[in-house]
Amino acid sequence: MSTDFVPETEDDEQPETAQEKKEGEDAATDAETGTSKEAGEKKEEAEFQRRYLNEKWYGRYGNNGAFLEYNESDEWKEVDEDMREFVEQLWYEQQNAEQQTKNYTWDEEKKEWIRKENAALDDDTIAEYQAHYGEQFIKEYDQIYEKMDAELKEKTEAKIKEVEEKREKKKMKKAGQPQQQGWIDMEEKSTAVYVSGMPTDVTIEEFTEFMSKCGVIQQDPRTRRSKIKLYLDDEGNSKGDGRCCYIKMESVELALSILDGARMRDCEVKVEKAHFELKGEFDPAKKKRKLTPAQKKRFFESQNKIFEWKPDKPRNYRPLSDCTVIIKNLFTLEQMAKNAALLLDLKEEVEQSCAKYGAVKKVVVYDNNPEGVVSVAFESTEHSDLAVKMLNGRIVDGRE
């Protein structure tokens, strides 16, 4: 007897066929796929991208978000309207460059990008290259550039023009005639004077003392010697004339007005500006090498120190070394050799004893000194004076 069970159904409800069931499952699958696709798109739009462009960090959310700029306050701020088009152009240039490397890999040995083995050079790759570097790319750049703000465009063109002008000036300067080698006239800037009429037995010390009355004599930056000279004859004897070079031009005028006509012993001295003449042909080998920037800096600093004004030290001024007290005969070398811990014990004992007279900065025990020396540094001379007064003459282990 067959007892198959058939569920009861209402009049308006029909049993679901297999085809209808399949269509329902497909619809549910499409709905789920659409939902996941929408979620993926939202996730893609919400993804934050960053790129380093024109020495700044820029970013945006997804592919349609506004461009943001990372400012000095460590904050992301929306890019100004006048810079938006320019940043967008730089952004896409960088993005396109990144896409070009997807079919390449970096070779450490060759230090270059090489094409991957499985990356075929197909028509799509060629079309992509032409799109980025061909005529189409240039047209897109021109369109974006034309949309830029007029003021920004004018500033950019002015900057480009300025750079081009500087380049042209450099080219013209290099293309000009080379500077002729030879002696040049330096009389206008020279601080040297020529002195004649001096005694023939004059010494360089006497000449230096005589010329120092009108100013400071310049030193040679290489030898550090005073630039003062007595002219000698063929036998090495003084001819009674010489040259002196001052630091300041004012010293030259002073020497012309004071020393010209003055008497050195029984001789009347004549002082005039030094004139330099070329003897024979110009020899580049005899020309002195120029000073390096570091040598020039040190030379001028040493000259400026001569004219610096320094206030006089007060009468009660005492050097920093007066804060240190030297104590002798505190130990012997035999004691140090027998007791290795004596060094630390003595240092601690001296520090505690001297702390009664003032704040102690440092205690040093010279364990190899035969006189048994210990130095104590105080913070002020008042403390060191008190320590000397109280410790001087004290007997320690039978030693004074």
LUMBAFI-465321 format. One line per field, with one value per residue (C-alpha): chain; x negated, y negated, z; residue number from 0; residue in three letters. Coordinates in pm, 1 decimal. Example, Ala and Ser with C-alpha at 12.3 -4.5 7.8 and 13.67 -1.06 7.14 Angstrom:
<sites>
chain: c(A,A);
px: c(-1230.0,-1367.0);
py: c(450.0,106.0);
pz: c(780.0,714.0);
resi: c(0,1);
resn: c(ALA,SER);
</sites>
This chain:
<sites>
chain: c(A,A,A,A,A,A,A,A,A,A,A,A,A,A,A,A,A,A,A,A,A,A,A,A,A,A,A,A,A,A,A,A,A,A,A,A,A,A,A,A,A,A,A,A,A,A,A,A,A,A,A,A,A,A,A,A,A,A,A,A,A,A,A,A,A,A,A,A,A,A,A,A,A,A,A,A,A,A,A,A,A,A,A,A,A,A,A,A,A,A,A,A,A,A,A,A,A,A,A,A,A,A,A,A,A,A,A,A,A,A,A,A,A,A,A,A,A,A,A,A,A,A,A,A,A,A,A,A,A,A,A,A,A,A,A,A,A,A,A,A,A,A,A,A,A,A,A,A,A,A,A,A,A,A,A,A,A,A,A,A,A,A,A,A,A,A,A,A,A,A,A,A,A,A,A,A,A,A,A,A,A,A,A,A,A,A,A,A,A,A,A,A,A,A,A,A,A,A,A,A,A,A,A,A,A,A,A,A,A,A,A,A,A,A,A,A,A,A,A,A,A,A,A,A,A,A,A,A,A,A,A,A,A,A,A,A,A,A,A,A,A,A,A,A,A,A,A,A,A,A,A,A,A,A,A,A,A,A,A,A,A,A,A,A,A,A,A,A,A,A,A,A,A,A,A,A,A,A,A,A,A,A,A,A,A,A,A,A,A,A,A,A,A,A,A,A,A,A,A,A,A,A,A,A,A,A,A,A,A,A,A,A,A,A,A,A,A,A,A,A,A,A,A,A,A,A,A,A,A,A,A,A,A,A,A,A,A,A,A,A,A,A,A,A,A,A,A,A,A,A,A,A,A,A,A,A,A,A,A,A,A,A,A,A,A,A,A,A,A,A,A,A,A,A,A,A,A,A,A,A,A,A,A,A,A,A,A,A,A,A,A,A,A,A,A,A,A,A,A,A);
px: c(0.0,-153.5,-148.3,-326.1,-275.3,-172.0,-180.2,133.4,129.4,359.2,556.0,347.8,6.0,-152.6,-443.0,-786.5,-927.8,-1299.0,-1347.4,-1197.4,-1418.2,-1730.5,-1632.7,-1588.1,-1930.9,-2090.5,-1919.0,-2044.9,-2397.4,-2383.3,-2259.3,-2544.2,-2795.4,-2657.8,-2675.6,-3036.4,-3125.8,-2974.8,-3163.1,-3486.6,-3426.5,-3358.4,-3673.6,-3870.7,-3727.9,-3810.0,-4170.4,-4416.8,-4702.7,-5018.9,-5291.1,-5598.7,-5572.9,-5773.8,-5944.9,-5610.2,-5373.7,-5032.8,-4747.6,-4388.0,-4111.4,-4043.8,-4058.0,-3801.2,-3888.9,-4022.4,-4399.7,-4548.4,-4883.0,-5094.0,-5197.7,-5458.7,-5205.5,-5192.4,-4839.6,-4672.2,-4516.4,-4324.8,-4528.5,-4449.6,-4249.8,-4532.3,-4761.5,-4506.3,-4555.1,-4931.5,-4930.4,-4690.0,-4929.9,-5224.0,-5010.9,-4918.3,-5274.9,-5397.0,-5112.3,-5189.6,-5558.3,-5470.8,-5255.3,-5542.6,-5749.9,-5496.5,-5657.6,-6013.9,-6234.9,-6548.3,-6877.0,-7122.8,-7425.1,-7360.2,-7206.3,-6926.0,-6564.1,-6518.4,-6202.6,-6048.9,-6081.1,-5706.8,-5618.6,-5546.1,-5573.4,-5216.5,-5007.6,-4857.5,-5201.6,-5298.1,-4970.0,-5018.1,-5368.7,-5249.2,-4963.2,-5201.3,-5494.2,-5351.8,-5150.5,-4844.1,-5038.2,-5170.8,-4823.3,-4687.3,-4970.7,-4904.4,-4533.9,-4598.5,-4863.3,-4622.9,-4371.7,-4617.4,-4560.1,-4692.2,-4897.2,-5063.5,-5134.8,-5294.4,-5515.9,-5625.2,-5714.4,-5904.7,-6106.6,-6188.6,-6291.4,-6517.1,-6692.6,-6742.0,-6891.4,-7140.5,-7242.0,-7292.4,-7507.3,-7726.4,-7764.3,-7857.7,-8107.0,-8272.6,-8269.8,-8440.5,-8808.6,-9026.7,-9187.2,-9537.8,-9814.1,-10042.4,-10100.8,-9807.1,-9801.9,-9708.4,-9814.3,-9460.4,-9404.7,-9764.2,-9842.8,-10220.1,-10455.0,-10808.9,-11059.0,-11396.7,-11668.9,-11726.7,-12071.8,-12253.5,-12308.0,-11939.0,-11807.0,-11472.1,-11375.9,-11447.2,-11259.6,-10959.6,-10946.5,-10964.4,-10680.1,-10455.7,-10389.8,-10123.0,-9942.3,-9949.1,-10179.5,-10020.0,-10129.7,-10189.2,-9903.6,-10142.9,-10453.3,-10286.2,-10574.1,-10533.1,-10525.3,-10813.8,-11133.7,-11472.1,-11627.7,-11983.5,-12255.3,-12441.5,-12675.3,-12389.8,-12424.1,-12127.3,-12074.0,-11879.5,-11536.6,-11256.8,-10888.9,-10616.9,-10263.1,-9990.1,-9653.6,-9443.3,-9447.5,-9421.7,-9767.9,-9910.3,-9769.5,-9896.1,-10246.7,-10255.6,-10162.3,-10366.7,-10667.1,-10744.5,-11021.9,-11074.1,-11425.7,-11570.9,-11886.8,-12069.3,-11885.9,-11568.2,-11329.9,-11110.1,-10780.8,-10564.7,-10314.0,-10474.1,-10481.7,-10538.9,-10699.5,-10751.8,-11110.8,-11157.5,-10893.8,-10594.7,-10659.9,-10344.1,-10557.1,-10653.6,-10293.0,-10182.6,-9899.2,-9569.9,-9452.1,-9170.7,-8841.8,-8927.7,-9272.4,-9121.4,-8865.4,-9130.4,-9353.0,-9081.9,-8963.7,-9315.6,-9339.5,-9003.4,-9100.4,-9376.7,-9121.4,-8868.2,-8782.5,-8807.0,-8708.8,-8975.6,-8953.1,-8841.5,-9103.6,-8965.1,-8961.9,-9109.3,-9158.5,-8965.8,-9280.3,-9267.0,-8967.6,-9197.3,-9401.2,-9713.3,-9784.0,-10123.3,-10274.3,-9946.1,-10098.2,-10413.8,-10478.1,-10550.0,-10206.4,-10041.6,-10232.1,-10135.3,-9766.7,-9578.3,-9262.5,-9444.1,-9373.4,-8994.6,-9001.0,-9223.7,-9009.2,-8692.5,-8859.4,-8995.2,-8658.0,-8478.4,-8738.7,-8739.0,-8358.1,-8369.6,-8515.4,-8286.3,-8135.5,-8390.9,-8372.0,-8651.6,-8928.3,-9226.3,-9487.5,-9818.8,-9923.5,-10250.1,-10373.3,-10661.3,-10547.3,-10206.3,-10000.3,-9620.3,-9428.2,-9090.6,-8873.2,-8620.8,-8334.8,-8469.8,-8792.1,-8645.0,-8616.0,-8966.1,-9116.1,-8950.9,-9080.5,-9437.3,-9414.1,-9288.6,-9492.4,-9830.7,-10081.5,-9863.2,-10048.8,-9942.2,-10121.7,-10416.5,-10438.3,-10357.4);
py: c(0.0,-334.1,-603.1,-895.3,-1221.0,-1528.8,-1866.8,-2067.4,-2392.0,-2685.7,-2752.0,-3055.0,-2899.9,-2667.5,-2432.3,-2567.9,-2404.7,-2317.2,-2590.5,-2856.1,-2739.3,-2769.2,-3118.7,-3221.7,-3091.6,-3277.2,-3598.5,-3557.7,-3493.8,-3804.8,-4008.1,-3886.9,-3954.1,-4304.0,-4372.4,-4254.3,-4455.2,-4769.5,-4706.8,-4664.4,-4988.1,-5171.6,-5020.8,-5128.5,-5479.5,-5498.5,-5379.3,-5665.0,-5710.8,-5915.6,-6037.1,-6257.1,-6528.3,-6847.4,-6801.7,-6765.7,-6487.3,-6480.4,-6235.6,-6158.9,-5912.2,-5675.9,-5798.8,-6077.5,-6231.2,-6582.1,-6630.5,-6689.9,-6847.9,-6760.0,-7096.8,-7196.9,-7163.0,-6785.0,-6811.7,-6714.4,-7019.1,-7044.6,-7181.9,-7538.2,-7583.4,-7758.0,-7459.1,-7180.8,-7141.1,-7145.8,-6884.6,-6669.1,-6672.5,-6571.8,-6303.9,-6134.9,-6158.5,-5971.1,-5721.7,-5650.3,-5606.9,-5353.4,-5158.7,-5139.5,-4938.9,-4659.2,-4460.9,-4532.2,-4415.9,-4569.6,-4391.4,-4442.8,-4326.9,-4543.4,-4825.9,-4874.8,-4788.5,-4484.0,-4347.9,-4041.4,-3715.4,-3648.2,-4004.4,-4000.6,-4316.3,-4317.6,-4583.3,-4697.8,-4774.4,-4973.4,-5163.9,-5238.6,-5370.0,-5596.4,-5719.1,-5822.7,-5953.6,-6033.0,-6316.7,-6247.0,-6302.5,-6637.3,-6752.3,-6663.4,-6853.3,-7162.2,-7150.4,-7136.5,-7408.8,-7642.3,-7602.2,-7721.4,-8051.4,-8344.5,-8481.9,-8148.2,-8097.9,-8441.8,-8372.8,-8039.4,-8192.0,-8475.1,-8224.1,-8024.1,-8341.0,-8442.6,-8105.8,-8123.1,-8472.1,-8353.7,-8067.1,-8301.1,-8533.7,-8244.5,-8129.4,-8479.2,-8511.4,-8181.7,-8264.9,-8599.1,-8660.7,-8491.3,-8719.8,-8815.0,-8704.0,-8970.4,-9213.6,-9436.7,-9782.1,-9758.8,-10107.6,-10217.9,-9928.0,-9887.8,-9974.5,-9963.3,-10262.9,-10306.3,-10458.2,-10600.6,-10814.3,-10592.6,-10522.1,-10241.8,-10056.7,-10055.9,-9725.4,-9562.1,-9608.3,-9981.9,-10014.6,-9825.7,-10045.8,-10359.5,-10254.4,-10120.0,-10476.9,-10516.3,-10183.7,-9806.0,-9636.8,-9358.3,-8996.3,-8753.1,-8496.8,-8214.2,-8286.1,-8491.4,-8740.8,-9116.8,-9247.7,-9489.3,-9472.1,-9641.2,-9648.8,-9516.5,-9560.3,-9282.4,-9241.1,-9205.3,-9550.6,-9778.9,-10053.2,-10273.9,-10215.0,-9968.7,-9888.6,-9859.3,-9726.0,-9834.9,-9672.3,-9987.7,-10244.4,-10517.3,-10420.1,-10499.4,-10852.8,-10899.0,-10783.2,-11021.9,-11315.8,-11235.2,-11023.6,-11193.1,-11437.9,-11295.1,-11226.6,-10886.0,-10960.5,-11212.3,-11127.9,-11282.9,-11008.0,-11027.5,-10830.4,-10778.4,-10529.7,-10214.8,-10170.0,-9824.2,-9767.1,-9450.3,-9335.2,-9137.6,-8914.2,-8783.5,-8437.2,-8252.3,-8014.5,-8301.4,-8395.5,-8299.7,-8055.1,-8199.6,-8136.8,-7892.0,-8026.0,-7868.3,-8033.0,-8370.4,-8337.2,-8259.3,-8541.1,-8808.4,-8683.8,-8717.9,-9070.4,-9175.0,-9053.3,-9313.4,-9595.1,-9441.5,-9641.1,-9442.6,-9591.6,-9603.5,-9339.2,-9461.2,-9508.5,-9225.9,-8984.6,-8643.8,-8367.9,-8042.8,-7857.2,-8029.1,-7807.9,-7502.1,-7418.2,-7197.1,-6990.9,-6819.7,-6553.9,-6370.4,-6030.3,-5855.8,-5622.6,-5337.6,-5378.4,-5371.2,-5057.8,-4871.5,-4967.2,-4959.4,-5098.9,-5404.6,-5599.1,-5581.4,-5618.8,-5925.7,-6086.2,-6036.7,-6161.3,-6478.2,-6552.7,-6523.6,-6737.5,-7014.4,-7023.6,-7215.1,-7516.9,-7521.2,-7326.6,-7087.2,-7029.1,-6776.9,-6593.8,-6439.9,-6220.0,-6203.7,-5858.1,-5852.7,-6189.7,-6154.1,-6467.6,-6315.1,-6575.2,-6607.1,-6884.6,-7012.2,-7234.0,-7462.8,-7659.2,-8002.0,-8167.0,-8247.5,-7876.2,-7801.6,-8087.0,-7954.3,-7602.5,-7729.8,-7926.2,-7627.6,-7346.0,-7512.2,-7380.3,-7096.9,-6781.8,-6453.0,-6131.8,-6335.3,-6527.1,-6897.3);
pz: c(0.0,-103.9,163.2,-14.4,176.1,-26.0,163.1,160.8,-41.5,-60.1,-374.3,-482.8,-398.2,-653.1,-583.1,-681.2,-988.9,-1037.0,-1298.8,-1075.5,-789.0,-1007.7,-1122.5,-759.3,-666.3,-960.3,-855.2,-499.2,-627.8,-849.3,-554.6,-336.2,-615.1,-666.0,-292.8,-268.3,-580.2,-432.7,-109.3,-305.9,-492.8,-168.0,-21.8,-327.2,-306.7,62.1,12.8,83.9,-163.3,-106.6,-342.0,-298.3,-564.4,-605.8,-263.1,-82.4,17.8,-151.6,-102.6,-193.6,-112.3,-400.9,-759.0,-730.8,-394.0,-344.0,-339.8,5.9,96.1,402.1,551.5,810.1,1094.4,1035.8,900.0,572.8,410.2,84.2,-206.3,-316.2,-634.1,-818.6,-757.1,-803.9,-1179.2,-1145.0,-865.3,-1064.8,-1359.2,-1139.2,-972.9,-1301.5,-1430.0,-1123.3,-1147.1,-1511.6,-1431.8,-1162.4,-1404.1,-1650.8,-1400.7,-1355.7,-1640.0,-1521.6,-1235.6,-1080.5,-1150.3,-862.4,-1063.9,-1369.9,-1161.9,-1411.8,-1483.0,-1708.7,-1863.8,-1701.3,-1893.2,-1901.6,-2001.0,-2373.6,-2581.0,-2710.8,-2882.5,-2552.0,-2410.6,-2720.4,-2711.9,-2342.5,-2405.1,-2686.1,-2470.5,-2194.0,-2393.8,-2734.1,-2881.5,-2668.6,-2344.9,-2468.5,-2564.6,-2221.2,-2055.2,-2268.0,-2187.2,-1813.6,-1835.8,-2017.9,-1736.6,-1473.0,-1303.1,-1506.6,-1219.3,-1145.0,-1513.4,-1535.0,-1231.7,-1375.1,-1710.1,-1539.1,-1338.5,-1650.0,-1831.4,-1542.6,-1543.1,-1918.9,-1892.2,-1631.1,-1855.2,-2149.7,-1939.2,-1830.4,-2190.4,-2306.0,-2022.7,-2113.2,-2482.4,-2417.9,-2460.2,-2197.0,-1941.3,-2041.0,-1808.7,-1668.2,-1384.9,-1292.3,-1138.0,-769.7,-661.0,-575.5,-334.8,-217.5,145.1,92.9,124.5,-2.0,241.7,136.5,289.9,593.1,738.4,561.0,887.7,981.3,1116.5,1048.3,1414.9,1402.0,1071.9,1215.5,1525.0,1309.6,1077.9,1358.0,1472.8,1202.6,1217.4,1238.3,990.5,788.6,823.0,540.8,548.3,458.4,669.4,946.7,926.0,907.7,550.5,596.4,396.6,364.9,18.4,-4.1,-261.0,-438.5,-142.9,107.6,264.6,326.7,69.7,311.3,158.7,220.2,193.2,457.0,411.2,653.7,720.0,685.8,407.2,671.0,796.2,452.2,458.7,813.0,720.2,421.3,641.8,954.6,859.6,529.1,614.3,962.7,1085.6,1164.5,1351.9,1133.5,810.8,668.8,560.4,252.0,246.6,-63.6,-199.5,-330.9,-709.5,-850.3,-1189.2,-1389.5,-1414.4,-1732.3,-1884.1,-1694.7,-1551.0,-1439.2,-1230.0,-998.1,-935.0,-585.5,-544.3,-431.9,-79.3,-25.0,119.6,455.8,460.0,369.4,647.4,910.3,784.9,801.5,1140.6,1281.2,1138.6,1280.0,1626.3,1631.8,1611.2,1848.9,2158.0,2478.3,2814.6,3082.1,3347.3,3691.4,3959.4,4170.5,3874.5,3944.1,3687.2,3703.3,3804.8,4146.3,4231.2,4239.5,4549.5,4534.5,4846.6,4882.2,5112.3,5165.0,5081.6,4967.4,4676.6,4921.0,5078.3,4737.1,4639.1,4958.0,4965.7,4634.7,4796.5,4928.7,4609.8,4648.7,5027.2,5008.8,4740.4,4947.2,5265.8,5101.1,4942.2,5277.7,5455.2,5192.9,5174.1,5504.9,5324.9,5022.6,4734.6,4584.1,4208.4,4156.7,4344.7,4162.6,4333.4,4145.0,4271.2,4071.4,4193.5,4443.4,4629.7,4713.0,4525.9,4537.1,4357.1,4477.2,4254.3,4427.4,4273.9,4378.4,4485.6,4828.3,4903.0,4773.4,4978.7,5294.0,5222.4,5177.1,5500.0,5702.1,5543.8,5493.1,5747.1,5878.2,5988.0,5822.7,5930.5,6047.5,5721.1,5685.2);
resi: c(0,1,2,3,4,5,6,7,8,9,10,11,12,13,14,15,16,17,18,19,20,21,22,23,24,25,26,27,28,29,30,31,32,33,34,35,36,37,38,39,40,41,42,43,44,45,46,47,48,49,50,51,52,53,54,55,56,57,58,59,60,61,62,63,64,65,66,67,68,69,70,71,72,73,74,75,76,77,78,79,80,81,82,83,84,85,86,87,88,89,90,91,92,93,94,95,96,97,98,99,100,101,102,103,104,105,106,107,108,109,110,111,112,113,114,115,116,117,118,119,120,121,122,123,124,125,126,127,128,129,130,131,132,133,134,135,136,137,138,139,140,141,142,143,144,145,146,147,148,149,150,151,152,153,154,155,156,157,158,159,160,161,162,163,164,165,166,167,168,169,170,171,172,173,174,175,176,177,178,179,180,181,182,183,184,185,186,187,188,189,190,191,192,193,194,195,196,197,198,199,200,201,202,203,204,205,206,207,208,209,210,211,212,213,214,215,216,217,218,219,220,221,222,223,224,225,226,227,228,229,230,231,232,233,234,235,236,237,238,239,240,241,242,243,244,245,246,247,248,249,250,251,252,253,254,255,256,257,258,259,260,261,262,263,264,265,266,267,268,269,270,271,272,273,274,275,276,277,278,279,280,281,282,283,284,285,286,287,288,289,290,291,292,293,294,295,296,297,298,299,300,301,302,303,304,305,306,307,308,309,310,311,312,313,314,315,316,317,318,319,320,321,322,323,324,325,326,327,328,329,330,331,332,333,334,335,336,337,338,339,340,341,342,343,344,345,346,347,348,349,350,351,352,353,354,355,356,357,358,359,360,361,362,363,364,365,366,367,368,369,370,371,372,373,374,375,376,377,378,379,380,381,382,383,384,385,386,387,388,389,390,391,392,393,394,395,396,397,398,399);
resn: c(MET,SER,THR,ASP,PHE,VAL,PRO,GLU,THR,GLU,ASP,ASP,GLU,GLN,PRO,GLU,THR,ALA,GLN,GLU,LYS,LYS,GLU,GLY,GLU,ASP,ALA,ALA,THR,ASP,ALA,GLU,THR,GLY,THR,SER,LYS,GLU,ALA,GLY,GLU,LYS,LYS,GLU,GLU,ALA,GLU,PHE,GLN,ARG,ARG,TYR,LEU,ASN,GLU,LYS,TRP,TYR,GLY,ARG,TYR,GLY,ASN,ASN,GLY,ALA,PHE,LEU,GLU,TYR,ASN,GLU,SER,ASP,GLU,TRP,LYS,GLU,VAL,ASP,GLU,ASP,MET,ARG,GLU,PHE,VAL,GLU,GLN,LEU,TRP,TYR,GLU,GLN,GLN,ASN,ALA,GLU,GLN,GLN,THR,LYS,ASN,TYR,THR,TRP,ASP,GLU,GLU,LYS,LYS,GLU,TRP,ILE,ARG,LYS,GLU,ASN,ALA,ALA,LEU,ASP,ASP,ASP,THR,ILE,ALA,GLU,TYR,GLN,ALA,HIS,TYR,GLY,GLU,GLN,PHE,ILE,LYS,GLU,TYR,ASP,GLN,ILE,TYR,GLU,LYS,MET,ASP,ALA,GLU,LEU,LYS,GLU,LYS,THR,GLU,ALA,LYS,ILE,LYS,GLU,VAL,GLU,GLU,LYS,ARG,GLU,LYS,LYS,LYS,MET,LYS,LYS,ALA,GLY,GLN,PRO,GLN,GLN,GLN,GLY,TRP,ILE,ASP,MET,GLU,GLU,LYS,SER,THR,ALA,VAL,TYR,VAL,SER,GLY,MET,PRO,THR,ASP,VAL,THR,ILE,GLU,GLU,PHE,THR,GLU,PHE,MET,SER,LYS,CYS,GLY,VAL,ILE,GLN,GLN,ASP,PRO,ARG,THR,ARG,ARG,SER,LYS,ILE,LYS,LEU,TYR,LEU,ASP,ASP,GLU,GLY,ASN,SER,LYS,GLY,ASP,GLY,ARG,CYS,CYS,TYR,ILE,LYS,MET,GLU,SER,VAL,GLU,LEU,ALA,LEU,SER,ILE,LEU,ASP,GLY,ALA,ARG,MET,ARG,ASP,CYS,GLU,VAL,LYS,VAL,GLU,LYS,ALA,HIS,PHE,GLU,LEU,LYS,GLY,GLU,PHE,ASP,PRO,ALA,LYS,LYS,LYS,ARG,LYS,LEU,THR,PRO,ALA,GLN,LYS,LYS,ARG,PHE,PHE,GLU,SER,GLN,ASN,LYS,ILE,PHE,GLU,TRP,LYS,PRO,ASP,LYS,PRO,ARG,ASN,TYR,ARG,PRO,LEU,SER,ASP,CYS,THR,VAL,ILE,ILE,LYS,ASN,LEU,PHE,THR,LEU,GLU,GLN,MET,ALA,LYS,ASN,ALA,ALA,LEU,LEU,LEU,ASP,LEU,LYS,GLU,GLU,VAL,GLU,GLN,SER,CYS,ALA,LYS,TYR,GLY,ALA,VAL,LYS,LYS,VAL,VAL,VAL,TYR,ASP,ASN,ASN,PRO,GLU,GLY,VAL,VAL,SER,VAL,ALA,PHE,GLU,SER,THR,GLU,HIS,SER,ASP,LEU,ALA,VAL,LYS,MET,LEU,ASN,GLY,ARG,ILE,VAL,ASP,GLY,ARG,GLU);
</sites>
